[in-house]
């Protein structure tokens, strides 16, 4: 089964004690203070990581509650859902959370890495090698998502952790961009040595030229 956050904290703490005992008794290390300092630093990193993941899930829950309140106030919103992707950058770590088919990418030099996994029917078909990514863009049920904010009382949020390097570009975008523009073209536009605002506008403009059938939201960040 999947461990809860509290169980995971205790599990990691036990592992640290076992490691301390092993270093002292089996490998003959004698500097107890140095060992404990290093292990405590590791423990703090684990705690910080769990805390950030907890806050990401808390933020998604708040957004879900806001959607529910809007549905109660205005019946026209009843049954409507939305996708959501967010990123928290802490030192060299980035924590990404997503529901639906909005995506997060990292561009590092010449490599564009997709971080999130779409919660959609066509994404499942692509992963099963039934259709290609190009076919998914024109598939008749490409807009059918399997998870969304606001359609159910409970939603499963995916959390990803990535190490960042200086000059990495982080892209978050709705399917108004990623649903109509191939990753190779997105990479080409991201690689241009231009102001981030200019690159963002170029991505949106190109998506509109290709399709213009869907709303397009783009957030672009560069690691210092």
Secondary structure as GFF3:
##gff-version 3
##sequence-region A 1 224
A	DSSP	alpha_helix	5	25	.	.	.	ID=ss1
A	DSSP	alpha_helix	32	73	.	.	.	ID=ss2
A	DSSP	three_ten_helix	75	77	.	.	.	ID=ss3
A	DSSP	beta_strand	84	90	.	.	.	ID=ss4
A	DSSP	beta_strand	93	99	.	.	.	ID=ss5
A	DSSP	beta_strand	103	108	.	.	.	ID=ss6
A	DSSP	beta_strand	111	114	.	.	.	ID=ss7
A	DSSP	alpha_helix	121	127	.	.	.	ID=ss8
A	DSSP	alpha_helix	133	138	.	.	.	ID=ss9
A	DSSP	beta_strand	158	163	.	.	.	ID=ss10
A	DSSP	beta_strand	169	173	.	.	.	ID=ss11
A	DSSP	alpha_helix	175	178	.	.	.	ID=ss12
A	DSSP	alpha_helix	183	190	.	.	.	ID=ss13
A	DSSP	alpha_helix	196	210	.	.	.	ID=ss14
A	DSSP	beta_strand	218	222	.	.	.	ID=ss15
###
